[in-house]
Amino acid sequence: IAASSQPSFAFSKLQDLRASFERLRGLQIDALKAMGFDTLLDDLASICDALTELDRINADMGVTDSALTMLLQLLESAGEQPLA
């Protein structure tokens, strides 16, 4: 797996695990109730939501980076030409 795809792959696996664990929500199993399993699932959901938001922000920053790079290239190519 390429380094740039590792975070996406890891997040995808985390989402898959979350979906698998969600099937256990609300089961009346003493061990799951004792460890607060449903609360842990809620915590996992919050983490996944935060990671989704960070991914969106990262994508927005990529667009901004591209726009700034293009602006710098235009300024460099203008050289000593006065701007209108």
C-alpha positions, 0 to 999 in steps of 0.5 A: 500500500502506498504511503498516501493511501495508508490513511484512507485504507486505515479509515476504511478498515475502521469504518468496516470494524465499526459496522461489524461492531454495530451489529452487537449494539444493544445485545443483553450480554453481561460482558458487553454490558459490563464494559459499556459496549454501547457507549464505546460504540458511540465513542467510535462513531464520534471518532469516525465522524471527526475523521470524516470532517478532517478528511473533508478539511484536508481535501479543501486544503489540497484545493487551496494549495493548488490554487496558491501554487498556480498563483505563484506560478503566474506571478513568477512567469510575469517576472518584471512585467507590471501588473495592470 
